[in-house]
Amino acid sequence: MQVSRTDPRLLIKLFENEVPEIHDGTVVIRNCVREAGDRAKVAVHSLDPDVDPVGACVGLKGSRVQAIIRELKNEKIDIVRYSDDPAQFIANALNPAKAIRVNLGDPEGRRVEVVVDDEQPSVAIGKRGQNVRLAAKLTGWNIDVRSEADKRREAEVATWARPSRKLLSRPSPPRGGGAAAPPHSWSEAPGPGRGSGCNPGGSSCALAGYPEREIPTLSLPSNYAGGGPKRRTRTWPSA
């Protein structure tokens, strides 16, 4: 028979020896994951509503869990409360980070998005991703940690990416009653041009439903020869 100190079952047996509530079955260890010699997470559940499972494992002033930590050569142990609600269980598993909300976006793919405060993404992810990695193994969900600032930026990008709609308003009815003037519609306007009531080369232009108006002309003096004011030039001698 081979005995390994890296096996999670070793940690479960140590808890059974140190915690009477686990030994008699009042508190149940639902899952246990480890990165041996560094850190572990244990999910506990109480069958008695009057017994706090986390407090029973920690002991008075941490005496019970500290004895197990010394046995494992100062391996850090996170004791989390198990819950049948996946969102609550995932939030508990990310301890010591505090989850603001948990979005179960893809239950079939078991992918979840956890939003934390702007100062806590590094706490939730942990050193070299250890905290979120152990939480994912403990819960069986793929966890994506996002900050509130990231979610705000995503919402702003989504808002600006929406296509704008041009609203066309019909003109208001004329004063004194009568039917309202038709909208500006170049396709309904008469004339040889596409959708316009303008006479090419003429001096008038009209839109559909609106009276024809004269285009003002610019009067020029009879001695006007065209062109603008002449510029003074200076000729440099060639070399």
C-alpha positions, 0 to 999 in steps of 0.5 A, spaced: 500 500 500 502 506 498 501 513 502 501 519 499 501 526 502 499 530 496 492 526 496 486 530 498 484 524 502 489 525 507 487 532 508 480 529 509 482 524 514 486 529 518 479 533 519 476 527 521 481 526 526 481 533 529 474 535 528 469 531 532 463 534 528 466 531 522 467 524 525 460 523 528 457 525 521 454 532 523 458 536 518 460 533 512 466 534 507 463 535 500 469 536 496 476 537 497 482 540 492 489 541 494 496 544 491 500 540 496 504 544 500 501 550 498 494 551 498 487 547 499 480 548 499 475 544 503 467 545 502 463 543 508 456 542 509 452 541 516 446 536 517 444 540 523 442 547 522 444 549 529 451 547 527 456 552 523 460 547 519 466 553 518 466 554 525 466 547 527 472 546 522 476 552 525 475 551 532 476 556 538 481 561 536 483 557 530 486 551 534 483 545 530 485 548 523 492 550 525 493 543 528 492 540 521 496 546 518 502 544 522 501 537 520 501 539 512 508 543 513 504 550 513 499 549 507 494 554 507 487 551 508 481 555 506 474 552 509 468 554 505 461 553 506 457 548 501 451 550 498 446 547 493 445 554 489 451 554 484 452 561 484 452 562 492 457 556 492 462 559 487 461 566 491 463 562 497 469 558 493 472 564 491 474 566 499 477 571 501 475 575 495 468 578 495 463 576 489 458 582 487 454 578 483 455 571 479 452 570 472 451 563 470 451 565 463 452 557 460 449 552 465 450 547 460 457 548 458 458 550 466 461 557 465 460 562 469 462 570 470 464 572 477 464 580 478 468 583 483 470 590 486 475 594 482 480 592 487 479 585 488 480 582 481 487 580 483 485 577 490 480 573 486 485 570 481 490 569 486 498 568 485 499 565 479 491 564 478 491 559 484 485 561 488 480 561 482 484 555 479 482 551 486 475 554 486 474 552 479 476 545 481 472 545 488 465 547 484 466 544 477 465 550 474 469 554 469 470 561 472 471 568 469 473 573 474 471 580 471 471 587 475 466 592 475 470 597 471 471 591 465 463 591 465 462 598 465 467 598 459 463 593 455 456 596 456 459 603 453 462 599 447 456 595 446 452 602 447 456 605 441 456 599 437 448 600 436 446 602 429 443 609 429 436 610 426 435 616 422 428 618 424 424 622 419 418 627 421 412 629 417 412 637 417 406 640 421 400 642 418 400 650 416 397 655 420 390 657 419 388 649 418 388 645 411 392 639 410 399 638 412 404 639 407 407 633 404 414 630 406 420 632 403 420 626 398 425 627 392 422 621 388 415 624 388 417 631 386 416 632 378 422 634 373 427 631 369 432 630 374 432 624 379 427 626 384 427 633 383 423 639 381 429 643 378 429 645 371 436 644 369 439 651 366 433 654 369 432 660 374 427 656 378 426 650 383 421 647 386 420 641 391 413 636 391 408 640 394 411 646 395 410 652 390 416 654 385 421 659 387 425 664 383 433 663 384 436 669 385 441 671 380 448 675 381 449 682 377 456 683 375 458 690 372 459 690 365 466 691 365 467 685 369 473 681 365 473 675 370 478 673 375 481 676 382 485 681 384 492 680 381 498 678 385 505 682 385 510 678 383 518 678 383 523 675 378 529 673 381 535 673 376 538 666 374 545 664 376 
